Amino acid sequence: GTYGVAGDVISGGVWNLWWYGINAFLALAIVGLFFAIYFRRFRLHTVGELFTIRFTNRRCQWLTSLCVQTEYAIVNLIEAYVIGVILSTLTPLPMLGGVLVAGAIFATYVSLGGLWGTAVTNLIHCSVVLVGLTSVGLMGVNELGGWTAVTTTVDAHLAAASRDTADWWSFIGTGWLPVFGMFFAAAVHTPAASVYTNYSTAARSERHIAPAFLLGGLIAAAMPVLAGLIGILTTAKYGLDTGLGGYRNLTTLASEISPVVGGIALAAVLAAVISSGGPILLSSATMFVRDWLPFTRSYTSEQRLTAYRITTTVYAFAAAIAAWLVAEYTTISILDLLLFGFAMVVPPAVSLGYLVYWRRTTEAGAYWGMAVGYASGLIWFGSIKFALATGFAVPADAGLLWRTLAYGLTVDGEGLDPSYLTFFVPLVVVPIVSRLTSQTGAREDFYEMLSGRKPVPPDLV
């Protein structure tokens, strides 16, 4: 999503820059302050294992994995897609060749490097992104005559396009509705994202967890802010209708400054893609083996490592082929897919919050909160696409219910973000179902272990 922020700023305004950054920080802060210590305490490999420990029933674990794997499948596809586009643009390779190279890169370094390999690579790549985007931003401002000249030029482009200047520069854009939608999708889902479970469990001690996540949040927040700055500079240079797309929103201006600066910008884009793709591919393979192949519990360490590596390789190349199919045969927005994927992880995150912080949560409440939330988000996303494709509208004399539905499906030409449903539906369903059901067979010492008052025995899941 780093290069996507630049495009969003160009088309939608500066609010994208601020709120992508704020939510990137909040996403990691929420995990680090409220959940990560429990992940480490139970030595979890996937988030869903916590439900199984509490309820001694695996269906919540399976459903959690389905929700999270929906996002991860989309992210894995996007990473291969972006690398494929870059390689097919800059080299004689066709798109299929580009995505297959991407698949080979991810499969090799994740399979051989494991958790610590991806963590170190992630650190290096984050440094490249920060240095690269900062360099391009500073040189770009200087190239365009200073910040005052940049803002004056952007205002002229906005006026020529009959766009509201105040809205474009505003902290909240055209209103709070999309801001809250971004928060629900980009920040609330993260406690259920198993990649953070892996890093929490690997922490040396509990006292390191919160500072590490907060520092990571600050680093993550800087990237969309810098990318958004370059989006502003691109708007000043080329106008609102740039004709650019994807990574070119970040690299075109840089390439005009000098070939070296263009290379730095391209390196930053590639680093951003690989730094997010590696850990998520690793987590995808871990979830598949741990959540959906429970018989691997009896495997030796070597057998389980082989299972992880095979799954990682299959995932990487499946994502590469899917990316090629999306590029060749669809016109779907990659950013739309990403935000949809985020929204699908919100239901298990809400159920997880209830599980950890409300003892009355039952297995049925957690399960049906996830199930209904996931289904409602899926149906709503499909309904939005259908409504926008068919020009759905209601007569002027239609009732309040139909007019509200039409507004929700078509507002701002995008529809109401599915994350609203995937957040509020489980938020209501979990406590209602929990109140209506009783819990039998649950582990009674769960909260003693959660609080640290009782040692956690090995191999609970």
N, C-alpha and C positions, 0 to 999 in steps of 0.2 A: 503493500500500500504506500510506500514512501513516494515513489514517482507519481502515484495516483493523486496524492495531495496537491501536487503542482497543477495538475489538470483540473481538480476540483476548485482550486483558488481562481484559476482563469475563468471558469464557467460560472462559479457560484459565489465567489467572494472570499474575503479574508477571514471570515468566521471559521472556515474549514481549517485554516492554518492553526488558529488558537485552540479549537476544540479537539482536533485530532491530537495535538500535543498534550492538552490537559487530560484527555481520556487515556492516552498512552501511559501517562504517569499514574492516574487513578487505577488503571487495570492492574499494574504491578503492585501498587500500594495496598489495594484491597487484599490481594493474595498474601503479600508479605506480612501484613498486620493482623489478619483475621483467620487465615487458614494454613499457611505454610508450616507453622510449627507443629500442627496436628499431622500433616502429611509426613513430616520427618519422624514424629513420635511413633507412628504406626508403621514406619518403613514401607510406605506405599509405593507401588510401581505405577498404578493408575488410580484415578479418582474414584471410579466405581467400586474399588475394593473396600472402601470405607462403608458403603451400604451393606456389603456382604458380611463384613465383620459385625456390624450392629444387628442386622436382621437374620443372619444365617440363611439367607436366601439370595440367589444369584440374579434374579430377574432385574432388579434395579441396576446392578452392575452391567448387565447386557444392554439395557436401555440407555444408560449413561454413555456407554461406549458408542452406541449407534448415533446418538446426538453429536458427540464430539467428533466421531469419524466423519460425519457429514461435513463439518467445517474443514477437517484436515484433508479430506479428499479434494475439496475445492482449492485449498491452499497449495497442496502438492501439484495440482494441475496448473495453477497460476505461476508457480515458480518455474516449471518446465516451459510454460507458454512464453514467459518473458525472456528467458535465455534463448529459446528457439527463435523468437522475433529478432533479437539482437544479432544472433549468429547468422540468420538467413538474410539480414539486411547488410551486414558488414563483410560477409564471406560468400563464396559461391554455393554454400550449402543450401539446399531447399529447407522448407519449414520442418519437414519430417526428419531430415538429418539433424537439424538444430535441436529439436526436442529429444531425439535419441542421445545426442551428446550430453544434453542436460541430465537425462536419466542416468547415463553412465557415470557422470560426475557425482551426482547425489548418492547413487548406490554404492560407489566405491568408497568415498570418504566417510559416509555414515557407517557402512558395514565394518570398515577397518578401524575407524577412529572411536566409535562408541560414544558414550555420554561425554567423557572428558575431551575427546577429540573434537566433537561438535562445539563444546563450550569454549575451548581455546580458539577454534576457528571463528566462532561468533564474536569473541572479544576483539580479534584482529580485524574482522570485517566491520564491526561497529566503529572502530577507530578510523578505518578507511572512509566510511560513510561520513563521519563527522568532519574529518579533515577535508575531504573532497568537497562536500557541499558548502562548508564554510569558505573555502578558497574560491569556489565559483561565485558564491553570493557576494563576497567582498569585491572581487574583481569586476563582477557584473555591475554593481552599484557605481564603481569608479568609471567603468566604460560608458555608462549612460549619463554621466555628468553629475552624479551625486543624488542623494535621496530626495531632495526637493524637486529636482528635474524628473525623477522617476514618478513621484506622485502626481505632478502636474501633467505628465504625458498620459498616465493611466486615466486621470479624470477626463482628459480630452477624448480618449478612446471610448470611455463610458458614455459621455455626452453624445458622441457621434452614433453610438448604438442605441440611444434612447434608454439607457440603463440608469437606475437610481444610484447616484454616487454614494450617498450616505449608507444605503443598504449594502453595497458592495464592500465598503470599508468597515462596516459595523461589526462589533464583537459578537452579535447574535444573528447577523444576516437579516433575513426577512421575518424572524420570529423564533420562539423557543421550541416549537414542535420538532423541527429536524435536529436541534441541539440535544433534546432529551432522547430522541431516537438513536442518535449516535452514542450517547452515554449507555443506554440499555444494551446496544449491540456490541460496542467496542470495549466497555469496561466491566459491565456486570457479568459477562460470560466467563471471565478469566479464572475464577476459582475452580471451574469444572474442566479447564484445559489441562490435560494430563502432562503436557510438557513442563509445566511449573511444578507438578508433583515430582517429576524426575529430578529436577534441580533441588527442590526442597529436601528430598530424601538424601541427596548426595552432600548436603551441607555438613561441614566439619562439626559444628555445634549449633544448638538452638539459638544462642545469642547472636550468631552471625546472620541469621536468616532475615530479620526485618531490615537491618541496615543494607544488606545486599540487594534486597528487592527494591528498597527506596532509591538506592543509587542507580539500579537498573532502570527504574521508572524515570529518573531525571535524564538518563542517556536516551531512553526511548522517546521521551518528550521532545528532545532537541531535534530529532531527525525530521519529523513532519513540519516543525517550525522552519527549519532551514530549507526544506523542499518547497514549502509554501512561499518563502521569500523569493526563491528562484522562479516560482510561478508568477509572482508580482512583476519581477524583472522581465519575464517572457511576455507578459501582457503589455508592459511599457514598450518593448521593442517591436512586437509584431501585432499588437491589438488583440481584441477578444476572439475574433474568428481566426485563430492562428493556423488552422489546417494541420496542426501537429497532433500527435496522440502518443499515449504511453510514455516510454522513457524519453522520447524526443522532446517532451516538455521540459526536461531537465538538461538535455545535452545540446540542443540546437544553439542556444545562446552561448554556451560555453565553447562550442566549436568555432563560432564566429570570433570570439575573443582571441583564441589561438588553438592550433591543433593539440598542444600539450594540455591546455585547460579542458578541451573537449575530451581528451583521454582520461583526465582526472574525474570528470563528471560521469563518464561511462563506467569507470572502475567503481565509483560510488554506487551506481545503480546495481551493477553485478554483485557487489559486496552486500548490498541490502537484500537482494534476492536470496543469495546463498546463506546469509546469516540467519534468516528466518526459516528457510526451507530445510536446512539440515536438522535442527532440533525437532521440527514438526514431523519430518519423515521418521526420525528415530522414535518419537512418541507414538506415531501411527503403528509402527511395527510392534512396539511394546504392548500397545492396547490390543492389537489383534491376537497376539500370542497369549497374553495374560487373561484377557476377558473372554475371548471366543474359542480358545483352545485350552480349556482347563486341564485336560489330560497331560499337558506339558509340565504340570507341577511335579510329576514323578520323574522328569528327565534329570539327567546329570547336568552340571554346569556347561560342559562342552556341548551336549545335545541341545540345550536351550539356546546357547549362543549360535549354534548352527541354524536353529529355527528362526531366531531374530534376523540373521543375515539373509536367509532365503526370503523371508517376508519383506525385508527392506528392499531387496533387489526387485521382487515382483511388484511392490508398491511403486517404486521409482519408475519402472518402465511402463506400468499401467497408466500412471499419471502422464507420462510423456505421450503415449498414444492418445489419451483423452484430450490432452492439450492440442495435439495436431487435428483431431476431429473438430474441436471447438473452433480452431482457427480457420479450417477449410470449409466447414459446412454450416456455421452459425454466425449470427451477428450479435450474440448476447454480450452484454457489458461485463467485463471482468470484475470491475469494482462492485457492480450489482451482486454478482455471485459471491464476492467476498463478504459483503455486509449481510447477505442472506445466510452464509455459513456461520458468521458470528452469532446471528439471531438464534440459530438452531441449538446453540450451546447454552443459551440462557436458562431453559427449563431445568436441566440438571444442576446448574449453579444455584438456582433458587431452592431446589430441593435439598441441596447440600447445606445451604445456609440454615434451613430449618432443622436438618439433622444435627448439625453441630450446636446450634444455639437454642433449640426448643425441644426439650426432652419428650414432649407429648407426641412428637412426630411418629407416625406408624409407617410400616412398610407400604401399606396400601396408599396412604397419603402421598408419600414420596414418589411412588411408582405412577399413580394416576396424575399427579401434578406434572410430572415429566411427559407422560404419554399425551395428555390433552394439550399441553403447551406446545409440544413438538408438532402434533397434528394440526393445531390451529395456525401455527406459523407457516407450515408447508402449504396448507389450503389458501391462506391469505396471500402468500407470495404468488402462487399460481393464479389466483383470482385477479391480482393487480396486473399481471402480464396479459391475461385474457382481456381485461377491461380496457387497458391502454391500446391493445392491438385492434380491438373491435370498435373503439370509440364509444364505450359504454356511457350512457347518459340517461337521465330520467326526465319525464315531463315536468313542466313547471308546477303543475297541480298535484304532484306526487306527495305522498305522506312523508312525515318526518323521518321514519325509519329508512325509506328508500333514498331520501335525499342525503341522510347521514352516511349510508352505505356508499352512494356514488361519490361523496366527498372523500371518504376514506380511501377509496380505490383509485382516485384520480388526482388528489391534491398535489399541486405543484408539478403536475405531469409525471409524478413518480409514485404516488400513492403513499399511504401511511406505512412507515417502516414496520415489517413483521415483528421486530423486537418488542413493540408495544404489546402485542398479543403474547409473545413468548415470555414476557416478563410478568404481566398482570394476571394472565390466566393461571399459571402455577402458583403465583402469590396468593390467590384466593382458593384454588382447588386443594392445595396441600393441607391447610388447616381445617377446611371443611371436612374433607374425607378422613383426616386424622381424628377429628372429633366424633365422627360417625362410626369409626371402626376401633376395634381393640387389637392390641399387639400381643401375640403369643410366640414363644420360642426365640425372643430376642435376647441378645447377650446383655445381662443385667449389669455387668461390670464395665460396660462400654465407656460410660462417662467418667468412671474412676480412672480408666486408662487415658482417656482424652485429656483429663486435667493434669495428668502426670502423677497422681497420688498412688497409682498402682502400676508396676512395671508391665510393659507390653510383651507377652510371650512371642517367641519367633514363629514364623510361618502360620499366621492366623488365617490367611486366605489361600 
